[in-house]
Amino acid sequence: MQVVLPIVLGLIAVACGAGAVFLLMQATQLKRQLQDANQHIEALRQAKGQLDQMRSQYGQLQQALEIARSDDRQKVDWLDAQQKEIDWYKSELESRPKITQKRYKILTLGIKWTGKTSLTLKWANPLVDLGTLQGTKIERYERTVSHVLTKEVLTEHVFEIGDWGGEHIVDAQQELIMEEIHGLLMVVDLAGKDGQKIEPSRIQEQLREFQPQSLQFFFSPKTLASCKAVVLFINKSDVLSGTPAEVEREARGYYKTLIDSLERYKNNIDIRVLVGSASYGHSTHHLFSHFVEKILPKNAYDPQLLQRMKQDISGHSALARTAALPAPPVPQQVRPNVR
């Protein structure tokens, strides 16, 4: 009995030791598992943070994508609207008549200070300020005469007026020879630059400038073929006194030799002599109507032009009826400097 008890106690001690070792091993293993679990938890926590960050980025990307899609839709809508507008304009342009232009060239000739420029602008371009003109070799003006629509084509008829400087008559002759001219306005005057009294020497100078030998260069075969109207305008008639008929008769008398020379061409070209004053507007309004009547084809008249022609014709008739009345007194003022 005494022998067995120590053995039992020894076995118990051994068992306790083995149990303690086993428990120590289990504790170590559990501790290791706990550390692994903590690491996994930390990894999961980091993964969750990354997931939340990715979700936030995804939300931002989704929002940016929606904005981009909205911008694209707006751009597409804008492009569609632009295309519709382009198609509308294209349709309108296709339905509208094509615009063409027909030009008729008229030249103005005369020595210096005859009043060519002011006379030309009275009917060609009354809005031009005479004070701005520089006195160049030639001034060119344009005046639209009419717009005529025929078979989907709108034709603009334009008078192109070339006002040659008085010292460049030779150059004007060259243009008459080389170019197709439809009208010619020859300007002479009765007085000098100041326009106060008749100057016989100046009249003789102009008669020499347009003597018969010189006129043949103005009326070349090409000019005779293309030119429809020639107007001799005797300017500054306000220096003469008497009734309009008396003034015209006297003015024509001063330039009888030139008028007779021009009359030799009347079988080829319409020749017209007008007596007036560019400064006071006498007879200037007849120039436009005369050139229109002689140069423009009848199918080139539009309603506005027809109305203008009727007004000018009625005004001309009224002027003819007053030819026997005394002329009004001429204002005593210095004539403006005009070419």
Backbone hydrogen bonds in HBPLUS format (Angstrom, degrees):
<---DONOR---> <-ACCEPTOR-->    atom                        ^
c    i                          cat <-CA-CA->   ^        H-A-AA   ^      H-
h    n   atom  resd res      DA  || num        DHA   H-A  angle D-A-AA Bond
n    s   type  num  typ     dist DA aas  dist angle  dist       angle   num
A0005-LEU N   A0001-MET O   3.22 MM   4  6.36 161.0  2.26 149.7 153.4     1
A0007-ILE N   A0004-VAL O   3.01 MM   3  5.12 112.3  2.48  97.1 114.2     2
A0008-VAL N   A0004-VAL O   2.84 MM   4  6.13 162.4  1.87 160.9 166.0     3
A0009-LEU N   A0005-LEU O   2.87 MM   4  6.08 166.6  1.89 153.2 157.2     4
A0010-GLY N   A0006-PRO O   2.65 MM   4  5.85 150.0  1.73 141.9 151.5     5
A0011-LEU N   A0007-ILE O   2.75 MM   4  6.07 156.5  1.80 151.5 158.1     6
A0012-ILE N   A0008-VAL O   2.76 MM   4  6.03 156.8  1.81 150.2 157.7     7
A0013-ALA N   A0009-LEU O   2.76 MM   4  6.01 155.9  1.82 145.9 152.9     8
A0014-VAL N   A0010-GLY O   2.73 MM   4  6.03 157.5  1.78 148.3 155.0     9
A0015-ALA N   A0011-LEU O   2.70 MM   4  5.94 160.8  1.74 149.0 154.9    10
A0016-CYS N   A0012-ILE O   2.72 MM   4  5.98 156.8  1.77 148.6 155.7    11
A0017-GLY N   A0013-ALA O   2.76 MM   4  6.03 158.8  1.80 147.8 154.1    12
A0018-ALA N   A0014-VAL O   2.74 MM   4  6.04 160.6  1.77 151.9 157.8    13
A0019-GLY N   A0015-ALA O   2.71 MM   4  5.93 155.1  1.77 147.1 155.0    14
A0020-ALA N   A0016-CYS O   2.68 MM   4  5.95 153.7  1.75 148.3 156.3    15
A0021-VAL N   A0017-GLY O   2.79 MM   4  6.11 160.0  1.83 150.4 155.8    16
A0022-PHE N   A0018-ALA O   2.79 MM   4  6.01 158.9  1.83 146.6 153.3    17
A0023-LEU N   A0019-GLY O   2.70 MM   4  5.93 161.3  1.73 150.7 156.2    18
A0024-LEU N   A0020-ALA O   2.73 MM   4  5.96 152.1  1.81 146.0 154.6    19
A0025-MET N   A0021-VAL O   2.81 MM   4  6.09 155.0  1.87 148.9 155.7    20
A0026-GLN N   A0022-PHE O   2.80 MM   4  6.11 157.3  1.86 149.6 156.4    21
A0027-ALA N   A0023-LEU O   2.75 MM   4  5.95 156.3  1.80 147.1 154.1    22
A0028-THR N   A0024-LEU O   2.87 MM   4  6.11 157.6  1.92 145.6 151.8    23
A0029-GLN N   A0025-MET O   2.88 MM   4  6.15 159.0  1.93 147.6 153.6    24
A0030-LEU N   A0026-GLN O   2.75 MM   4  5.98 162.1  1.78 152.9 158.1    25
A0031-LYS N   A0027-ALA O   2.74 MM   4  5.92 151.5  1.82 145.8 154.5    26
A0032-ARG N   A0028-THR O   2.88 MM   4  6.17 155.3  1.94 145.6 152.2    27
A0033-GLN N   A0029-GLN O   2.83 MM   4  6.14 155.8  1.89 147.9 155.1    28
A0034-LEU N   A0030-LEU O   2.71 MM   4  5.94 147.8  1.81 144.2 153.8    29
A0035-GLN N   A0031-LYS O   2.89 MM   4  6.22 154.1  1.95 147.0 153.6    30
A0036-ASP N   A0032-ARG O   2.88 MM   4  6.20 158.7  1.92 147.6 154.0    31
A0037-ALA N   A0033-GLN O   2.72 MM   4  5.97 152.8  1.79 143.3 151.8    32
A0038-ASN N   A0034-LEU O   2.78 MM   4  6.07 155.6  1.84 147.9 154.7    33
A0039-GLN N   A0035-GLN O   2.82 MM   4  6.14 155.2  1.88 148.5 155.7    34
A0040-HIS N   A0036-ASP O   2.77 MM   4  6.08 156.2  1.82 148.9 156.1    35
A0041-ILE N   A0037-ALA O   2.73 MM   4  6.00 155.5  1.78 148.9 156.5    36
A0042-GLU N   A0038-ASN O   2.82 MM   4  6.11 158.2  1.87 147.8 153.6    37
A0043-ALA N   A0039-GLN O   2.76 MM   4  6.02 157.7  1.81 148.4 155.5    38
A0044-LEU N   A0040-HIS O   2.71 MM   4  5.96 156.5  1.76 149.3 156.2    39
A0045-ARG N   A0041-ILE O   2.73 MM   4  6.01 150.7  1.82 144.9 154.0    40
A0046-GLN N   A0042-GLU O   2.81 MM   4  6.13 159.9  1.85 150.9 155.8    41
A0047-ALA N   A0043-ALA O   2.74 MM   4  5.98 155.6  1.80 145.9 154.1    42
A0048-LYS N   A0044-LEU O   2.71 MM   4  5.93 152.2  1.79 146.4 154.1    43
A0049-GLY N   A0045-ARG O   2.89 MM   4  6.22 152.6  1.97 144.9 152.5    44
A0050-GLN N   A0046-GLN O   2.81 MM   4  6.13 160.7  1.84 152.3 157.6    45
A0051-LEU N   A0047-ALA O   2.75 MM   4  5.96 151.8  1.83 144.5 153.5    46
A0052-ASP N   A0048-LYS O   2.74 MM   4  6.03 157.9  1.79 149.4 155.2    47
A0053-GLN N   A0049-GLY O   2.84 MM   4  6.11 155.2  1.90 146.0 153.4    48
A0054-MET N   A0050-GLN O   2.76 MM   4  6.00 157.7  1.81 148.6 155.1    49
A0055-ARG N   A0051-LEU O   2.75 MM   4  5.99 151.5  1.83 146.8 155.4    50
A0056-SER N   A0052-ASP O   2.87 MM   4  6.14 152.3  1.95 143.7 151.3    51
A0057-GLN N   A0053-GLN O   2.82 MM   4  6.15 160.1  1.86 150.5 156.2    52
A0058-TYR N   A0054-MET O   2.72 MM   4  5.87 153.8  1.79 144.9 153.3    53
A0059-GLY N   A0055-ARG O   2.82 MM   4  6.07 152.4  1.89 143.9 151.4    54
A0060-GLN N   A0056-SER O   2.92 MM   4  6.27 154.8  1.99 146.9 153.8    55
A0061-LEU N   A0057-GLN O   2.75 MM   4  6.03 161.1  1.79 152.0 157.7    56
A0062-GLN N   A0058-TYR O   2.72 MM   4  5.91 154.3  1.79 147.2 155.1    57
A0063-GLN N   A0059-GLY O   2.87 MM   4  6.11 153.4  1.94 144.1 151.3    58
A0064-ALA N   A0060-GLN O   2.79 MM   4  6.08 160.5  1.82 150.5 156.3    59
A0065-LEU N   A0061-LEU O   2.75 MM   4  5.93 152.6  1.82 146.4 154.6    60
A0066-GLU N   A0062-GLN O   2.94 MM   4  6.20 152.2  2.02 143.9 150.9    61
A0067-ILE N   A0063-GLN O   2.91 MM   4  6.23 155.2  1.97 147.9 155.1    62
A0068-ALA N   A0064-ALA O   2.81 MM   4  6.07 159.2  1.85 148.6 154.7    63
A0069-ARG N   A0065-LEU O   2.79 MM   4  6.01 158.0  1.83 147.8 154.3    64
A0070-SER N   A0066-GLU O   2.80 MM   4  6.00 153.7  1.87 143.7 151.5    65
A0071-ASP N   A0067-ILE O   2.79 MM   4  6.10 156.7  1.85 150.0 156.7    66
A0072-ASP N   A0068-ALA O   2.79 MM   4  6.04 157.0  1.84 148.3 155.3    67
A0073-ARG N   A0069-ARG O   2.82 MM   4  6.08 155.3  1.88 146.8 153.6    68
A0074-GLN N   A0070-SER O   2.91 MM   4  6.20 155.7  1.97 146.7 153.4    69
A0075-LYS N   A0071-ASP O   2.79 MM   4  6.07 156.1  1.85 149.8 157.0    70
A0076-VAL N   A0072-ASP O   2.79 MM   4  6.01 160.5  1.82 151.3 156.8    71
A0077-ASP N   A0073-ARG O   2.82 MM   4  6.03 159.8  1.86 146.6 152.7    72
A0078-TRP N   A0074-GLN O   2.77 MM   4  5.98 154.1  1.84 145.0 152.9    73
A0079-LEU N   A0075-LYS O   2.75 MM   4  5.98 161.0  1.79 151.6 156.9    74
A0080-ASP N   A0076-VAL O   2.80 MM   4  6.01 154.9  1.86 147.4 154.9    75
A0081-ALA N   A0077-ASP O   2.87 MM   4  6.12 155.9  1.93 144.9 151.6    76
A0082-GLN N   A0078-TRP O   2.78 MM   4  6.06 156.7  1.83 148.8 155.9    77
A0083-GLN N   A0079-LEU O   2.79 MM   4  5.98 157.3  1.84 148.0 154.4    78
A0084-LYS N   A0080-ASP O   2.89 MM   4  6.13 155.4  1.95 146.7 153.5    79
A0085-GLU N   A0081-ALA O   2.89 MM   4  6.16 154.7  1.95 146.1 153.4    80
A0086-ILE N   A0082-GLN O   2.78 MM   4  6.05 157.8  1.83 150.6 157.0    81
A0087-ASP N   A0083-GLN O   2.80 MM   4  6.01 160.7  1.83 148.5 154.0    82
A0088-TRP N   A0084-LYS O   2.85 MM   4  6.08 147.3  1.95 141.5 151.0    83
A0089-TYR N   A0085-GLU O   2.87 MM   4  6.18 164.7  1.89 153.1 156.4    84
A0090-LYS N   A0086-ILE O   2.80 MM   4  5.98 159.6  1.85 150.7 157.3    85
A0091-SER N   A0087-ASP O   2.84 MM   4  6.00 154.9  1.91 142.0 149.0    86
A0092-GLU N   A0088-TRP O   2.79 MM   4  6.08 155.4  1.85 149.2 156.7    87
A0093-LEU N   A0089-TYR O   2.76 MM   4  6.01 161.2  1.80 153.3 158.2    88
A0094-GLU N   A0090-LYS O   2.88 MM   4  6.06 155.5  1.94 146.2 153.3    89
A0095-SER N   A0091-SER O   2.94 MM   4  6.11 140.1  2.10 139.9 150.7    90
A0096-ARG N   A0092-GLU O   2.92 MM   4  6.10 131.0  2.16 142.1 155.0    91
A0098-LYS N   A0152-GLU O   2.85 MM  54  6.31 146.5  1.96 156.6 146.9    92
A0154-LEU N   A0098-LYS O   2.63 MM  56  5.84 159.5  1.67 153.4 161.0    93
A0100-THR N   A0154-LEU O   2.88 MM  54  6.18 162.2  1.91 151.4 155.5    94
A0156-GLU N   A0100-THR O   2.86 MM  56  6.21 162.9  1.89 144.5 148.9    95
A0102-LYS N   A0156-GLU O   2.85 MM  54  6.12 164.7  1.87 152.7 156.1    96
A0158-VAL N   A0102-LYS O   2.89 MM  56  6.20 163.6  1.91 161.0 165.0    97
A0104-TYR N   A0158-VAL O   2.83 MM  54  6.19 148.9  1.92 163.2 171.8    98
A0160-GLU N   A0104-TYR O   2.80 MM  56  5.90 170.8  1.80 152.5 154.7    99
A0182-HIS N   A0105-LYS O   2.78 MM  77  5.36 155.2  1.84 148.2 156.8   100
A0183-GLY N   A0105-LYS O   3.16 MM  78  6.52 136.8  2.35 147.6 148.4   101
A0106-ILE N   A0160-GLU O   2.88 MM  54  6.11 163.3  1.91 154.8 156.1   102
A0162-GLY N   A0106-ILE O   2.82 MM  56  6.25 161.3  1.85 161.6 167.9   103
A0107-LEU N   A0183-GLY O   3.03 MM  76  6.44 154.8  2.10 146.7 146.6   104
A0185-LEU N   A0107-LEU O   2.75 MM  78  6.05 168.2  1.76 167.9 171.0   105
A0108-THR N   A0162-GLY O   2.85 MM  54  6.10 154.9  1.91 167.9 163.1   106
A0164-TRP N   A0108-THR O   3.30 MM  56  6.16 153.9  2.37 154.0 156.2   107
A0109-LEU N   A0185-LEU O   2.79 MM  76  6.21 160.9  1.83 161.8 166.9   108
A0187-VAL N   A0109-LEU O   2.82 MM  78  6.07 168.2  1.83 158.4 162.0   109
A0119-LEU N   A0115-GLY O   2.98 MM   4  5.98 156.3  2.04 147.2 154.7   110
A0120-THR N   A0116-LYS O   2.74 MM   4  5.90 159.6  1.78 152.6 158.7   111
A0121-LEU N   A0117-THR O   2.90 MM   4  6.07 164.6  1.92 154.3 158.2   112
A0122-LYS N   A0118-SER O   3.10 MM   4  6.18 131.3  2.35 135.4 146.7   113
A0122-LYS N   A0119-LEU O   3.25 MM   3  5.22 134.4  2.47  93.7 105.9   114
A0123-TRP N   A0120-THR O   3.27 MM   3  5.90 141.5  2.43 110.1 117.8   115
A0124-ALA N   A0120-THR O   2.76 MM   4  5.70 152.7  1.83 154.2 163.1   116
A0128-VAL N   A0125-ASN O   3.25 MM   3  6.04 172.0  2.26 126.1 128.4   117
A0132-THR N   A0129-ASP O   3.03 MM   3  5.66 160.5  2.06 118.7 124.4   118
A0133-LEU N   A0130-LEU O   3.29 MM   3  5.61 161.2  2.33 109.8 115.1   119
A0165-GLY N   A0137-LYS O   2.91 MM  28  5.27 166.1  1.93 153.2 148.4   120
A0139-GLU N   A0163-ASP O   3.02 MM  24  5.05 161.9  2.06 133.3 137.5   121
A0163-ASP N   A0139-GLU O   2.70 MM  24  5.05 177.5  1.70 167.3 166.5   122
A0141-TYR N   A0161-ILE O   2.85 MM  20  5.11 159.2  1.90 147.0 153.9   123
A0161-ILE N   A0141-TYR O   2.77 MM  20  5.11 157.6  1.82 150.2 156.2   124
A0143-ARG N   A0159-PHE O   2.93 MM  16  5.21 150.9  2.02 147.6 155.6   125
A0159-PHE N   A0143-ARG O   2.86 MM  16  5.21 169.4  1.87 155.2 153.2   126
A0145-VAL N   A0157-HIS O   2.72 MM  12  5.51 162.5  1.75 156.8 162.6   127
A0157-HIS N   A0146-SER O   2.97 MM  11  5.33 166.1  1.99 150.6 155.0   128
A0148-VAL N   A0155-THR O   2.96 MM   7  5.24 163.3  1.99 146.4 151.0   129
A0155-THR N   A0148-VAL O   2.80 MM   7  5.24 168.8  1.82 156.2 153.1   130
A0150-THR N   A0153-VAL O   2.88 MM   3  5.32 167.9  1.90 152.6 154.4   131
A0153-VAL N   A0150-THR O   3.02 MM   3  5.32 142.1  2.17 108.6 120.1   132
A0168-HIS N   A0165-GLY O   2.93 MM   3  5.42 163.3  1.95 124.7 126.9   133
A0172-ALA N   A0168-HIS O   3.07 MM   4  6.44 151.2  2.16 146.4 155.1   134
A0173-GLN N   A0169-ILE O   2.88 MM   4  6.21 147.6  1.98 147.6 156.3   135
A0174-GLN N   A0170-VAL O   3.09 MM   4  6.44 148.1  2.20 142.4 150.6   136
A0175-GLU N   A0171-ASP O   3.05 MM   4  6.45 151.4  2.13 146.6 153.9   137
A0176-LEU N   A0172-ALA O   2.97 MM   4  6.27 151.6  2.05 146.6 154.7   138
A0177-ILE N   A0173-GLN O   3.01 MM   4  6.31 144.8  2.14 143.7 153.0   139
A0178-MET N   A0174-GLN O   2.91 MM   4  6.11 157.4  1.96 151.1 157.1   140
A0179-GLU N   A0175-GLU O   2.78 MM   4  5.41 163.7  1.81 146.7 151.7   141
A0228-LYS N   A0182-HIS O   2.88 MM  46  5.46 173.5  1.88 129.2 130.5   142
A0184-LEU N   A0229-ALA O   2.95 MM  45  6.40 151.5  2.03 152.6 161.4   143
A0231-VAL N   A0184-LEU O   2.85 MM  47  6.31 161.6  1.89 163.7 170.0   144
A0186-MET N   A0231-VAL O   2.78 MM  45  6.07 163.4  1.81 165.6 171.1   145
A0233-PHE N   A0186-MET O   2.81 MM  47  6.16 163.9  1.84 165.3 170.9   146
A0188-VAL N   A0233-PHE O   3.04 MM  45  6.30 167.1  2.06 155.5 158.6   147
A0235-ASN N   A0188-VAL O   2.70 MM  47  5.94 175.8  1.70 152.9 151.4   148
A0199-GLU N   A0190-LEU O   3.03 MM   9  6.35 155.3  2.09 151.2 154.2   149
A0195-GLY N   A0192-GLY O   3.13 MM   3  5.25 134.8  2.35  99.4 112.0   150
A0202-ARG N   A0199-GLU O   3.05 MM   3  5.38 124.4  2.37 106.4 120.0   151
A0203-ILE N   A0199-GLU O   3.12 MM   4  6.48 157.7  2.17 153.7 160.5   152
A0204-GLN N   A0200-PRO O   2.93 MM   4  6.20 159.1  1.97 151.8 156.8   153
A0205-GLU N   A0201-SER O   2.98 MM   4  6.22 147.6  2.09 139.1 148.2   154
A0206-GLN N   A0202-ARG O   3.05 MM   4  6.37 153.7  2.12 149.8 155.6   155
A0207-LEU N   A0203-ILE O   2.94 MM   4  6.25 150.1  2.03 147.4 156.5   156
A0208-ARG N   A0204-GLN O   2.95 MM   4  6.20 150.0  2.05 145.9 153.4   157
A0209-GLU N   A0205-GLU O   3.00 MM   4  6.28 147.2  2.12 138.6 148.1   158
A0210-PHE N   A0206-GLN O   3.05 MM   4  6.28 146.7  2.16 144.3 151.8   159
A0211-GLN N   A0208-ARG O   3.39 MM   3  5.00 154.5  2.46 107.3 102.3   160
A0214-SER N   A0211-GLN O   2.81 MM   3  5.39 132.4  2.04 117.6 130.7   161
A0215-LEU N   A0211-GLN O   3.01 MM   4  6.28 152.1  2.09 151.4 159.9   162
A0217-PHE N   A0214-SER O   3.00 MM   3  5.62 147.8  2.11 114.5 123.2   163
A0218-PHE N   A0215-LEU O   2.92 MM   3  4.99 125.1  2.23  98.1 113.3   164
A0219-PHE N   A0215-LEU O   2.95 MM   4  6.25 148.2  2.05 154.2 163.5   165
A0223-THR N   A0220-SER O   3.01 MM   3  5.15 114.5  2.46 101.0 116.8   166
A0224-LEU N   A0220-SER O   2.90 MM   4  6.19 163.1  1.92 162.0 167.2   167
A0225-ALA N   A0221-PRO O   3.04 MM   4  6.19 137.7  2.22 137.5 148.1   168
A0226-SER N   A0222-LYS O   3.09 MM   4  6.33 144.1  2.23 144.8 153.5   169
A0227-CYS N   A0223-THR O   2.75 MM   4  5.36 163.5  1.77 152.3 157.7   170
A0230-VAL N   A0270-ASP O   2.84 MM  40  6.11 155.8  1.90 170.2 178.2   171
A0272-ARG N   A0230-VAL O   2.88 MM  42  6.26 152.7  1.96 160.6 168.6   172
A0232-LEU N   A0272-ARG O   2.81 MM  40  6.25 160.7  1.84 161.4 167.7   173
A0274-LEU N   A0232-LEU O   2.88 MM  42  6.23 162.0  1.92 154.0 159.2   174
A0234-ILE N   A0274-LEU O   2.80 MM  40  6.22 161.6  1.83 166.3 169.2   175
A0276-GLY N   A0234-ILE O   3.07 MM  42  6.29 170.5  2.08 156.7 157.6   176
A0239-VAL N   A0236-LYS O   3.34 MM   3  6.28 167.9  2.36 121.6 122.5   177
A0237-SER N   A0276-GLY O   3.05 MM  39  5.26 165.5  2.08 131.7 134.3   178
A0240-LEU N   A0237-SER O   3.02 MM   3  5.68 167.0  2.04 120.3 124.5   179
A0246-GLU N   A0243-THR O   3.00 MM   3  5.06 112.7  2.47  98.7 115.0   180
A0247-VAL N   A0243-THR O   2.81 MM   4  6.07 161.7  1.84 162.8 168.5   181
A0248-GLU N   A0244-PRO O   2.94 MM   4  6.10 162.5  1.97 148.2 152.7   182
A0249-ARG N   A0245-ALA O   2.97 MM   4  6.13 161.2  2.01 146.1 151.6   183
A0250-GLU N   A0246-GLU O   2.94 MM   4  6.11 161.2  1.98 148.7 153.7   184
A0251-ALA N   A0247-VAL O   2.91 MM   4  6.07 164.1  1.94 151.4 156.2   185
A0252-ARG N   A0248-GLU O   2.91 MM   4  6.04 164.8  1.94 151.9 156.1   186
A0253-GLY N   A0249-ARG O   3.03 MM   4  6.20 144.0  2.17 137.7 147.6   187
A0254-TYR N   A0250-GLU O   3.22 MM   4  6.63 145.7  2.34 147.3 154.5   188
A0255-TYR N   A0252-ARG O   3.12 MM   3  5.26 127.0  2.42  97.9 111.4   189
A0256-LYS N   A0253-GLY O   3.39 MM   3  4.96 159.5  2.43 106.6 103.0   190
A0259-ILE N   A0255-TYR O   2.93 MM   4  6.18 162.8  1.96 155.7 161.2   191
A0260-ASP N   A0256-LYS O   2.81 MM   4  6.01 161.8  1.84 154.7 159.6   192
A0261-SER N   A0257-THR O   3.03 MM   4  6.21 150.4  2.12 138.2 146.2   193
A0262-LEU N   A0258-LEU O   2.94 MM   4  6.23 154.9  2.00 150.6 157.1   194
A0263-GLU N   A0259-ILE O   2.90 MM   4  6.12 149.5  1.99 147.6 156.4   195
A0264-ARG N   A0261-SER O   3.32 MM   3  5.61 149.1  2.42 100.9 109.2   196
A0265-TYR N   A0262-LEU O   2.91 MM   3  5.69 165.2  1.93 124.2 128.9   197
A0266-LYS N   A0263-GLU O   3.17 MM   3  5.15 168.8  2.19 108.0 110.8   198
A0268-ASN N   A0265-TYR O   2.98 MM   3  5.57 152.7  2.05 117.1 125.2   199
A0269-ILE N   A0265-TYR O   2.97 MM   4  6.11 157.8  2.02 157.0 164.2   200
A0277-SER N   A0282-HIS O   3.09 MM   5  4.87 143.3  2.23 116.4 126.0   201
A0281-GLY N   A0277-SER O   2.83 MM   4  5.65 117.4  2.23 140.5 155.0   202
A0282-HIS N   A0277-SER O   3.05 MM   5  4.87 120.4  2.42 136.0 141.4   203
A0286-HIS N   A0283-SER O   3.25 MM   3  5.62 155.2  2.31 107.5 114.7   204
A0287-LEU N   A0284-THR O   3.21 MM   3  5.72 154.5  2.28 111.5 118.1   205
A0290-HIS N   A0286-HIS O   2.93 MM   4  6.00 156.5  1.98 150.6 157.7   206
A0291-PHE N   A0287-LEU O   2.95 MM   4  6.18 169.3  1.96 159.9 161.8   207
A0292-VAL N   A0288-PHE O   2.92 MM   4  6.11 160.9  1.96 154.2 160.2   208
A0293-GLU N   A0289-SER O   2.89 MM   4  5.98 164.6  1.91 147.0 151.6   209
A0294-LYS N   A0290-HIS O   3.00 MM   4  6.18 154.7  2.07 150.2 156.4   210
A0295-ILE N   A0291-PHE O   2.82 MM   4  5.60 154.2  1.89 147.3 154.0   211
A0296-LEU N   A0292-VAL O   3.04 MM   4  5.13 141.0  2.19 124.8 136.7   212
A0300-ALA N   A0297-PRO O   2.96 MM   3  5.38 159.2  2.00 116.3 120.3   213
A0305-LEU N   A0302-ASP O   3.05 MM   3  5.36 116.9  2.47 106.1 121.1   214
A0306-LEU N   A0302-ASP O   2.97 MM   4  6.26 161.4  2.01 160.6 166.6   215
A0307-GLN N   A0303-PRO O   2.98 MM   4  6.21 157.9  2.03 149.5 154.9   216
A0308-ARG N   A0304-GLN O   2.99 MM   4  6.25 157.0  2.05 145.0 151.4   217
A0309-MET N   A0305-LEU O   2.85 MM   4  6.09 158.2  1.90 152.8 158.8   218
A0310-LYS N   A0306-LEU O   2.96 MM   4  6.21 156.0  2.02 148.0 154.1   219
A0311-GLN N   A0307-GLN O   3.05 MM   4  6.33 158.9  2.10 148.9 154.2   220
A0312-ASP N   A0308-ARG O   2.98 MM   4  6.26 160.4  2.02 151.2 156.4   221
A0313-ILE N   A0309-MET O   2.86 MM   4  6.04 157.7  1.91 149.9 156.3   222
A0314-SER N   A0310-LYS O   2.92 MM   4  6.09 164.8  1.94 151.0 155.0   223
A0315-GLY N   A0311-GLN O   2.90 MM   4  6.05 153.2  1.98 143.8 151.9   224
A0316-HIS N   A0312-ASP O   2.85 MM   4  6.04 146.9  1.96 141.6 150.7   225
A0317-SER N   A0313-ILE O   2.97 MM   4  6.26 151.9  2.05 146.9 154.2   226
A0318-ALA N   A0314-SER O   3.01 MM   4  6.27 157.7  2.06 146.2 151.9   227
A0319-LEU N   A0315-GLY O   2.97 MM   4  6.19 149.9  2.06 141.4 149.8   228
A0320-ALA N   A0316-HIS O   2.98 MM   4  6.25 151.0  2.07 144.5 152.0   229
A0321-ARG N   A0317-SER O   3.07 MM   4  6.38 148.2  2.17 146.0 154.2   230
A0322-THR N   A0319-LEU O   3.18 MM   3  5.28 138.7  2.36  97.7 109.1   231
A0323-ALA N   A0320-ALA O   3.29 MM   3  5.31 162.8  2.32 108.5 109.6   232
A0325-LEU N   A0322-THR O   3.11 MM   3  5.46 160.8  2.15 112.3 118.4   233
